[in-house]
Amino acid sequence: MFPLTLDELLPADHLCRVIEAFVKRLGMQELGFERAEPAETGRPGYDPRDRLKLYLYGYMNQLRSSRRLEAECVRNVEVMWLLGRLRPDYKSIAEFRRLHREAVKAAGAELVRLARAVGLVRGEWVAIDGSKFRAVSSAQRVRERDAVERYLQEMEAADAQDEVVIDHSAMQAALHKLGNDAEPEARFMRTTEGKRPAYNVQAAVDAECGIIVAQAVTTEATDNRSLLPMAEAAQQAVGSPESLHVVADAGYSNGEQAAECEARGIEPHVAANRSVNSQGDGQMFAGSEFYHDQTTDTMVCPAGQRLQRKAVQKKRRQVVYVGEAAVCGACRLRAHCTTAARRTVKRHIYEEALQRMQQRATAEAMRLRRCVVERVFAALKYGSFGHPRFLLRGCGGAQTEISLAMMAYNLKRMMAVLGGISLRAALAR
């Protein structure tokens, strides 16, 4: 009996066959992959299709290191089948990620379009969330970089005031050290292990089948400035529908961005973060108990008195209303309102947008968010990565890794929903 060939070893619905079918349909040159078409002269380099297949397989099996992928090429039967027994060295494998950051992201967008075409992305409800992934840089190196940046700022301020004599050699050394930092963008963020150098990974997931439709890597430690960028990216990825419901947790509360979302046909379902009156052990009237009269632009207090508009704080995006000292001093509800001479209330400039956003944040919407997007980060961190730490340096390197990991996740998710044979048939069309 003759031994089975590599092609006969893999069943028709095997994951490797799905990877092969997906990469085969991609227009590599149009997406920006270099050397997608071999030159007429000279020895041809490795086809970027083969290295993309190798990385997709790797991120599906917790194999991210180029050296480990090199070893798999000579010992793993599935990888041998996928690459046609090619044996690229680790430098050639690693070079692929370095050269094709934008092209890999474009390939991920092409996969989302395919998911839309086969009905796995509906584009009605999208859940957004962020999670911290540790950077390559050590905590000590980030502290040293921050100290150098503070030193340069202090010297610049002193030079402007002619207060000290600056040591130019020390300045040059500091600038050289700062310029040679291999990872200048990593910042300290709160992770499950405490404060560590990390990046904030954002993901937008369609609620129909759990397909990731948009992703980004940011250096923002918080999420309150990511609502609009992620909602717009998700809207574009799902085909720019007339109306899109976006669900996120309270960390994304941002009145200005909520108003911008509504102007673009996006309805945010986000619990609004509200400040409380900290005076009197928190027993005083909160700002929400004051009614805003739009006709007079005044705030009406629980006692029926009016607080007049005093100032607009543009940086804080709020309007300040202040009561009259004589009225507040004689008020029967003063003990429940303020300990100061008069009550001050601050109202957000985009208060109406915050209220509408809060009304949409129902228990059902928040439950949908938890079910749709939180499981995705668990799968990425401990399914694709093995541990939530990047291998590549810089925000660009982290973005490449997330693009590959999310493409691998989407392929596995699509295969789980459709099955390997049906997915291959859809990829062939």
Residue, then its C-alpha position, 0 to 999 in steps of 0.5 A: m500500500f502506497p503511503l499517503t501524500l501531504d495533500e491526502l493527509l489533510p481533510a477537505d475542511h481542514l483549516c490549512r485549506v481555508i487559509e490557502a483558499f483565502v490567500k489565493r483570492l487576494g490581489m496581493q499587488e493591489l493590496g500593497f505586498e512587495r514582490a507579489e509578481p516575480a521579476e523577469t531577471g534574477r532569482p525570485g524571492y519568497d512569494p508574500r502569499d506563502r509568508l502570509k499563509l505561514y503567519l496566519y497559521g502561526y497566529m492560529n496556533q500561538l506561533r508568533s516568533s519567526r524562529r519558531l515558524e522557521a522550525e515549523c517549516v521543517r517539522n510540521v506536516e501542516v506547514m509543509w503542505l501549506l508552503g509546498r515544502l518551502r523552508p524560509d529562514y527566520k530573517s525572511i519570515a520576520e522581514f515580511r511583518r516589517l515590510h507589509r504593515e499596511a498591506v496586512k491591514a488591507a488584507g484584514a479589511e478584505l476578509v471583513r468584506l468577504a464576511r459581509a458578502v456571505g452574510l456573517v456581518r449584518g452591520e446593525w449592532v457593533a460592540i466596541d471595547g479596549s484592552k491593554f497589551r504589554a509592550v516589548s519595552s521594560a518598565q526601567r527603560v520607559r522610566e529612563r526615557d521619561a526622565v530624559e524627556r523631562y530633562l530636555q523640557e526643563m532645559e528648554a524652559a531654562d534656556a527661554q528664561d536665560e536662567v542657567v548655563i546649559d551643558h550642550s554636550a549633555m543635551q546632545a547626549a540626551l537627544h541621542k539617547l532619546g532618538n535611539d529609543a527602540e520603542p518611544e511610543a509605549r506608555f505606562m498603563r494599568t494592566t492585570e499585572g499592575k502598571r506596565p509599558a503597554y498599548n491600548v488595543q481597540a476592537a469593534v465586533d459585529a454582533e451578528c456572528g462575532i466578526i471583528v470589523a475594525q481594530a486599532v492600536t493606540t497610546e491612549a491609556t483611557d478609552n474616552r477619546s476612542l468612541l468616534p474613531m472606532a465607530e467611524a471605522a466600524q461604520q465604513a467596514v460594515g458598508s456605511p449603513e444609514s443607521l448603526h448602533v454602537v455599544a460600549d462601556a462607560g469608559y467611552s463616555n464623551g459628549e462631543q464624540a457622541a454628538e459627532c456620532e449622531a451627526r454621522g448616523i451612528e447611535p451610541h449606547v454608552a453609559a454617561n460618566r457623571s460627576v457628583n457633589s463631593q461636599g457634605d459627604g456626597q449627601m448634597f443635591a447632584g447636578s442632575e437634579f437641576y433643570h436647564d431652561q433653554t429659553t433663558d439659559t439658566m439652571v433651575c434648582p430644586a427650590g425653584q430658584r435660578l442660577q445664572r450663566k457665569a462662564v464657559q470653560k472650553k477646555r473642560r467642555q462645560v458651562v458654569y452656572v452660579g446662584e446669588a449669594a443672598v438667595c442661596g443664604a436664605c434658601r430652606l434647602r441650603a443644608h442639602c445643597t451646598t456649604a459654600a456661600r452660593r451653589t455652583v453647577k457645571r453643565h456639559i456643553y454636549e449635555e443633550a447628547l450625553q442624555r440621549m446616549q445614557q437613555r440608549a444604554t439599557a441593560e439589554a445593550m450592555r449585556l449584548r456588549r459583554c457577550v459580543v466583544e469581551r470574549v474576543f479579547a480573551a481569545l486574542k490574548y490567550g488563544s492567538f498570543g498565548h500571553p498578552r505581550f507584543l513581540l514587535r516594537g513600536c505602535g506600528g509593530a503592535q498594529t501589524e501583530i494585531s492585524l494578523a491576530m484578528m485576521a486569524y481570529n476572523l478566519k477561525r470564527m467564519m469556519a466555525v459558523l459556516g464550516g470548512i467546506s462551505l467557507r472554501a466554496a465562498l472563498a472560491r467564488 
